[in-house]
Amino acid sequence: EPEVTQTPSHQVTQMGQEVILRCVPISNHLYFYWYRQILGQKVEFLVSFYNNEISEKSEIFDDQFSVERPDGSNFTLKIRSTKLEDSAMYFCASKSTLSYNEQFFGPGTRLTVL
Amino acid sequence: AQSVAQPEDQVNVAEGNPLTVKCTYSVSGNPYLFWYVQYPNRGLQFLLKYITGDNLVKGSYGFEAEFNKSQTSFHLKKPSALVSDSALYFCAVMRRDSWGKLQFGAGTQVVVTP
């Protein structure tokens, strides 16, 4: 069964450093998403991406964040200058074309900012 | 403000007994409704969704959910719980005019005891 994969599973970084979280969505999916879950809190939407551009983003997704699909398979989330409050589990998700289709989530990357 | 509420932080049930996890929402425009489950150190797994039609939808692993438009609720149910159903359950809604942004409830921890 196809699945969404994410690397690394755990990333530790110093405050102010740049991090790139990587995701490989399911191959025939066209919509891509990033969510985050701060420990003990709810899962929060960050951004959606379709046709090589951001289609929707939340207030959390400020200028420190960017997303990219550098090739036909990877989907990345970059945080330019990490803050302590960026520590969270980051989930990538993808879905196929139909608007009401469910999203398939990756296992997540736990980001720890020291 | 638009919101998704899961009023119970935790639900405890004995194995073999019926399980109900509650969800209500305040989101305009007849949103699509979803349930996801999260096992420890894993990503979110899709259980079921309501798009339109029959108010009772059936999903994976014997779960079902009942949509109630007047009460804006979408409660998850299972007639006979298993110990392996112990996990964190998330209700999520998606506006029909969005690009797939899921808005999640806070989650309900289900504990099934033998």
Interface residues (C-beta under 8 A of the other chain):
Chain A: V4 Y31 Y33 Y35 Q41 K42 V43 E44 F45 S48 Y50 S55 E56 S58 F91 A93 K95 S99 Y100 E102 Q103 F104 F105 G106 P107 G108
Chain B: Y32 F34 Y36 N41 R42 G43 L44 Q45 F46 K49 I51 F90 A92 M94 R96 S98 W99 G100 K101 L102 Q103 F104 G105 A106 G107
